[in-house]
Amino acid sequence: MTDKTATLKPGPDQPWRVGSRQFTSRLLVGTGRYKDYDEAASAIAESGTEIVTFAVRRTNLGQDPNEISLLDVIPPSRYTLLPNTAGCYTAKDAVRTCKLARELLDGHNLVKLEVLAEDKTLYPNVVETLKSAEALIKDGFEVMVYTSDDPLIAKELERLGCSAIMPLGSLIGSGNGLMNPYNLRLIVEHAEVPVLVDAGIGTASDAAMAMELGCDAVLMNSAIAHAQQPVLMARAMRKAVEAGRDAFLAKRMPRRSDADPSSPFAGRINA
Ligand SMILES: CC(=O)[C@@H](O)[C@H](O)COP(=O)(O)O
């Protein structure tokens, strides 16, 4: 006898792609702000991530033999490294930083471009971001780009050839969640490359909401590193991203303004 319920069981989610690479986990994490490298390594492992980002300018990749190298903590054999340009305020600096990463990592060409406007908000400088994205793509980089939640800028970055668009949920390190879900949805609806919420995630429900909006993945650092129990929060984030993705694929019920009894009345026995 065939198991008829088998066809009703949800299959595994499809892998998603960034440029030439393919991934299963839809959670990307950073390495900053942890108590120490041990805590970072445990949280990162618990998150189930496949992609780990780090600030090239603040990380030892083996240049200083007296310090621990990130590569010993986050081995490239296990994780896809995503060098980022945190701390860069001009296109020139960002391009130079990506080239340095490529040199230190034996030709690795996947980068997270982040060109900031000023210190108080760490808001992206979109003019310098557009300029550096164009230069990096011409030079053979696959660029995942941190940007504002402006749908037109997102489309322009895609037109330039960025491999993934990463609008902010809210300010970096703020933990304020998704400040403009309507814009995020517009960006997702019009994009033909992956869209990831990057920055501002505060807790698991923020990550789930980003996935329910249809984002392909979420990138976060502070929400895990600044939690009282980072390893436990990393696990919560893994589950939230998976739950949000499943809910997006399952397609939520329509909202109604009136009530609708959840148990049908048909066949009710009147007393
Ligand atoms: C690690 C990294 O790339 C950050 O610049 C990123 O934007 C994450 O922001 P949160 O720390 O707010 O998650």
The ligand as an SDF file (V2000), in Angstrom:
LIG
                    3D

 13 12  0  0  0  0  0  0  0  0999 V2000
   28.8440   42.3180   10.6240 C   0  0  0  0  0  0  0  0  0  0  0  0
   28.3580   43.2590    9.6410 C   0  0  0  0  0  0  0  0  0  0  0  0
   28.5190   43.0940    8.4710 O   0  0  0  0  0  0  0  0  0  0  0  0
   27.6260   44.4550   10.1260 C   0  0  0  0  0  0  0  0  0  0  0  0
   28.1520   45.5970    9.5300 O   0  0  0  0  0  0  0  0  0  0  0  0
   26.2020   44.2060    9.7810 C   0  0  0  0  0  0  0  0  0  0  0  0
   25.6280   45.1970    9.0760 O   0  0  0  0  0  0  0  0  0  0  0  0
   25.4170   43.6450   10.9040 C   0  0  0  0  0  0  0  0  0  0  0  0
   24.6630   44.5700   11.6060 O   0  0  0  0  0  0  0  0  0  0  0  0
   24.0170   44.1590   13.0210 P   0  0  0  0  0  0  0  0  0  0  0  0
   25.1670   44.1000   13.9780 O   0  0  0  0  0  0  0  0  0  0  0  0
   23.0420   45.2480   13.3280 O   0  0  0  0  0  0  0  0  0  0  0  0
   23.3710   42.8230   12.8460 O   0  0  0  0  0  0  0  0  0  0  0  0
  1  2  1  0
  2  3  2  0
  2  4  1  0
  4  5  1  0
  4  6  1  0
  6  7  1  0
  6  8  1  0
  8  9  1  0
  9 10  1  0
 10 11  2  0
 10 12  1  0
 10 13  1  0
M  END
$$$$
